[in-house]
Amino acid sequence: MCSLTIQVFGANTDVGKTVISAGLLRAASNRPLRRRTTYIKPLQTGKIHDGLFVQRYTSADVSCHTLYSWETPLSPHVAAAKEGKTISSEKLLGLLRTCLQQAQESHTVGGDEGGVRQREGSSVGDLVVVETAGGVLSPGPSPLQTQADLYRPLRLPVLLVGDGRLGGISSTLAAYESLYCRGYEVYAIAVLEVPHYIENAAAVSEYITGTLGHAETPVLSLPHLPEVSSVSFSTGDVDEDVLSGGLDQWYHQHEHVFHHLLDMLIDRERVRIQRLQKMTTQAAQVFWYPFTQHSGLSGTDLHVVDSAYGDNYTLIRKSSEDGDAKEHVPCSRTLIDACASWWTQGLGHGRVDVALAVGAAAGRFGHVIFPGNVHEPALRLAELMLAGPGQGWASRVFFSDNGSTAMEIAVKMALKKNSVDLKYEKGCSKEEFRVEEPNDKISATPLTVVTQRDCYHGDTLGCMDAAAPTIFNTGQHPWYQPRTLSLTVPTFGYVSGHLQVEIPPEIIRAAGQSALQPPDSGQVLKFPGGLATLLDVHAREGSDAAVIYRKAIRAQFIAFERGEEGILSSNTVIPLRGEAGQGRRCRRLGAVLLEPVLMGAAGMVMVDPLFQRILTLEGRAYGLPVVFDEIASGLYRLGCASAAELLGVAPDIACYGKTLTGGYLPMALTLTTEAVFEAFHGTNKSDALLHGHSYTANPLGCAAAVHALKAYAVIHETNIRTSQECCQRKEDFSPNKNKCSSHHNICRYNEDQVAALSNLSGVRRAVALGTVLAVELKEVESSNRKGYSSTASTNIVKDLREAGPALKTAASASSIDTSSVKTDSITGPTTLGPLPPLEGFDGKAGSSPALTTNNQGGVWVPQMARPRRNRKSETLRAMVRENIVLPRNFIYPLFIHEERYETEIPSMPGQKRFSLAGMMAEVAESLQFGVKTFVLFPKVEDRLKTNDGREAYNPAGIVPRAIAMIKDRFPDVTVMTDVALDPYSDQGHDGIVLNGKIINDETIEQLCKQAVCQARAGADIVAPSDMMDGRVGALRRALDSEGFTDVSIMSYTAKYASAYYGPFRDALDSHPGFGDKKTYQQDPANGREALLEAALDAAEGADFLMIKPGMPYLDVILRLKQATNLPIAAYHVSGEYAMLKAAAERGWLNEKDVVLETMTCFKRAGCDIILSYYAKMASKWMIEDGLI
């Protein structure tokens, strides 16, 4: 029998997880030759621990462990917030791993490396039960992480305890599907029967077996508990003697059921182990691996990947042989996916958000034919790509399935574009185009592409021909015929601790435009300023290197077309044709193909971006379309969306793949300019681009890509901020050592440590950019085994795999490439272990040291006051926090209209014009988050608009009806109304218009009627936004005279003639019919004027003073707060809202963080009240984050 660790999840709380866990442990303990059993409860809430229950009803030999607990009997995240103590998921998992390891070691005889071995002669395996808290999707210590996500890195086999109550079928199936989509293996489902609902288990089984086809997952129905145990065990509200007697008898009576359940779990584990043991042998017999020489390959050379999560693999291997053991159980070990799964991983493995996005697309679409159709995932993906890496140059997106195909398409596009531009005649063969020469003779001219030496663009036939002979194309098939001018490139990296660009002799020779007396070596350029200076291609464009590059590229273009081989690189492979040397073109260039900056297959080589910038510009000047092959390096792999940012120049065509879908589905895209697209316009179908595949623009892949691109943008913005903080710390410590750039995210690796790597013996060069770290090794083999065919790094990679990371080998280099979300030790500022101290600076040396040493020998800067002490924990930060925004501080503006449906407001994403029914639903939802005050803004039908705005005081109008509806259903809600004529005016102004002027006193008469009408409907606060002189006093008298002395007035005291109101006017369709509102709203240049208005409004009876807009006028808020004792309100207006929304949608800002910061800024400036369209969401975020 095999040992078993099982994790018990529940479909809900109080479904019997602890009861069933105890039954399993009891069954294991009561068998002959009983084995050790362990019960682990990682999270526990409530004073009575489940471990006590387990100990009471099982053997005394059961070892029980509670890892972290709270006394409050609520969900862990709520208990953590209430008691002010929490635990990170990393720490909790660390505790659980340690506990599992200790349990495993205590159960193991002769085991090695954590493998679980069975004692000889045992009849049942040792059992470890890990019981979760609540349901599958119940929160852990953080509301942002469910129980299923919290424990997913361990991926223990699962026993799901279903819900036997009414509604339990749904919750059980939902729990099962949630676990399944996260990659868990559910070994069995057990359902405790509940009287009157005994069919749940059967219904669950029928669905899982019949509909899902998961016949391997048994569903077991357990007899219902004694009636007394229907009380929750966590409350303790039951007589202990009665409970004990009833459950003891129940366990004894149904012991056979738990033995059966235990047998089912052990059988599933045995089947799994047998499957794992056979996989490598079977794979060696049936798989044909890519890029693998199978001669001598056996199952022992292969690794079983059992699962992957985050940046880690879980590999399975057999335990070492042991003569005393009859059964060899595989053990698992975790490795860092340092090759990021062949460059595809951008988000990390096993992300449930991506799984759900893909699952939603599968449920909605499956696959649909693409030509002639459009679906949302494809269109959204195209929009994101054009707004991201294609911004400013691309206008078209072509879908394909992989990188090689995308490049094959790109080559077709580029050559067709070239042929159209040069007016090649139709009907030529695929190898040749006919070009009319000046002497009117027609000569056959082969078309060639410009590439980089040792390039790799894929394995399809066209891509292979677009590369000079390398290991990837020579000998692969007899059709291979290279059609390329292959240029030697300058490369960069750290050599012996110094960042340098190495310019090969071929470039120097070509730049001299003479084959006579070529230099024996190239040139080396040093960059003591670090990557930031090397990547500043604009500053370097006038350098000597730029001159050399430009001359060399021009010379090689001209020489190649003339057939002059003398000064070209040895990789120029097109044979001469025609009449070379007689002034006629015997060969013609058709396009430029680049792997921007990073050439992976060439040995993780980093190319000087200045060279590629000049090659792009020269190629374009030569009339050649330029293709960027960003399959491997694009989409933030190098720290930016596109290499165009690094080169400072855009291509005509660019290809993206690998990380496009986050590492979840195969897909590639080719982006082009409109000019390239136009090259395929014509009257015949043969003029179109006839390339595609059945799964073009597959909705599942598109959905994954959309999700990934949005995530990348957020991650990139976070990394930029981290880079800037990193740079600031460096500048504070060593002002003259500027190695970071605020423009490029080049701080993912510590440059000083990368430089130190290059000083190690056996290392020729080290370089890092974005998420990529490459270490080039000095060759230890014969000189004929260079490049990708080298095996110099094989042993190093083998050793590293044993130690941890799973690297990718390319040529004589080993590379680390992580996902974009990787943040721990592999990419942190101390990534590469202990390194020598910073050269040239010892802060503790000299007669007047800058630093001193404390009693423990550490660096110490003597100072008494350290403000950071009050910031070291969230508890302390909360204790001294001066300003706190609460939901009660918000007023939520709602737009309403007479329609029976809701209408989106395009310029205010997320905001709607509500029907009255929709308004009521929005109020009800907002109340759940603590928002209790609302202000209403109506969109009035045009037919009701007049110059005098009389509809404003129609008692049957939309606003009075809306007020009455809210107050009738929610009497405790505070309703505020807008007092102004602009929604009701056919002139779009806040007052009556006479001879092109807004007249003051006549307008106030109408405003008084409007305010009284609103008060009669039940308004609690009226808010005049019109800015007429004297209107506050007039409104106060009108309200008081009608008996509404309790109705408050919130005066728009300082309402500025701002440009921030545009989206609001869109929402109400109330733009001024003529002119602007500067004759009655305040001048944005004035601050003291607000003090005058405030004094007048206060004297006239205002209860609150408002400033509008908000953020641009924080100074005015502060001045009014200091000048008056009345409560101060600020209106976070539509333009401010729209700006944050737009930035968030583009991934430039983290919406939640910037909104909450903005609200805090209002509070800090002096606001007591904040009117904001974010009122509901901000309150929701505060609750989710435990801020309130």
Secondary structure as UniProt FT lines:
FT   STRAND          4..10
FT   TURN            13..14
FT   HELIX           17..29
FT   TURN            32..33
FT   STRAND          37..45
FT   HELIX           50..57
FT   TURN            60..61
FT   STRAND          63..70
FT   HELIX           76..83
FT   HELIX           89..107
FT   TURN            113..114
FT   TURN            120..121
FT   STRAND          127..131
FT   TURN            136..137
FT   TURN            143..144
FT   HELIX           147..150
FT   TURN            151..154
FT   STRAND          158..162
FT   TURN            166..167
FT   HELIX           168..181
FT   TURN            182..183
FT   STRAND          186..192
FT   TURN            195..196
FT   TURN            198..199
FT   HELIX           200..206
FT   HELIX           207..211
FT   TURN            215..216
FT   STRAND          219..222
FT   HELIX           227..230
FT   TURN            233..235
FT   HELIX           240..253
FT   HELIX           255..286
FT   TURN            290..291
FT   TURN            295..296
FT   HELIX           299..301
FT   STRAND          304..310
FT   STRAND          312..317
FT   TURN            323..324
FT   STRAND          331..336
FT   TURN            338..339
FT   HELIX           340..343
FT   HELIX           352..364
FT   TURN            371..372
FT   HELIX           376..387
FT   TURN            388..393
FT   STRAND          396..400
FT   HELIX           403..421
FT   TURN            422..423
FT   TURN            426..427
FT   STRAND          432..436
FT   TURN            438..439
FT   STRAND          442..452
FT   TURN            453..454
FT   HELIX           461..465
FT   TURN            471..476
FT   TURN            478..479
FT   STRAND          484..487
FT   STRAND          491..495
FT   TURN            496..497
FT   STRAND          498..503
FT   HELIX           505..511
FT   TURN            512..513
FT   STRAND          523..526
FT   TURN            528..529
FT   HELIX           531..534
FT   HELIX           537..540
FT   TURN            541..542
FT   HELIX           544..562
FT   TURN            566..567
FT   TURN            570..571
FT   TURN            580..583
FT   STRAND          588..594
FT   STRAND          598..599
FT   TURN            601..603
FT   STRAND          605..607
FT   HELIX           609..621
FT   TURN            622..623
FT   STRAND          626..629
FT   TURN            631..638
FT   HELIX           644..647
FT   STRAND          653..656
FT   HELIX           658..661
FT   STRAND          668..672
FT   HELIX           674..678
FT   TURN            679..680
FT   HELIX           685..687
FT   TURN            694..697
FT   HELIX           699..733
FT   TURN            735..736
FT   HELIX           751..757
FT   TURN            758..759
FT   TURN            761..762
FT   STRAND          763..769
FT   TURN            770..771
FT   STRAND          772..777
FT   TURN            783..784
FT   HELIX           787..789
FT   TURN            792..793
FT   HELIX           794..803
FT   STRAND          808..810
FT   TURN            811..812
FT   STRAND          813..817
FT   TURN            820..821
FT   TURN            825..827
FT   TURN            829..832
FT   TURN            839..840
FT   TURN            843..844
FT   STRAND          852..853
FT   TURN            855..856
FT   STRAND          859..860
FT   HELIX           867..871
FT   HELIX           874..879
FT   HELIX           887..889
FT   STRAND          890..896
FT   STRAND          903..904
FT   TURN            906..907
FT   TURN            909..910
FT   STRAND          912..914
FT   HELIX           916..928
FT   TURN            929..930
FT   STRAND          933..938
FT   HELIX           942..944
FT   TURN            947..948
FT   HELIX           950..953
FT   TURN            955..956
FT   HELIX           958..969
FT   TURN            971..972
FT   STRAND          974..979
FT   HELIX           982..984
FT   TURN            986..987
FT   STRAND          993..994
FT   TURN            995..996
FT   STRAND          997..998
FT   HELIX           1000..1017
FT   STRAND          1021..1024
FT   TURN            1029..1030
FT   HELIX           1031..1041
FT   TURN            1042..1043
FT   TURN            1045..1046
FT   STRAND          1048..1056
FT   HELIX           1059..1061
FT   HELIX           1062..1068
FT   TURN            1078..1080
FT   TURN            1084..1085
FT   HELIX           1088..1100
FT   STRAND          1104..1108
FT   HELIX           1111..1113
FT   HELIX           1114..1123
FT   STRAND          1128..1132
FT   HELIX           1134..1145
FT   TURN            1146..1147
FT   HELIX           1151..1165
FT   STRAND          1169..1172
FT   TURN            1173..1174
FT   HELIX           1175..1184
FT   TURN            1185..1186
//
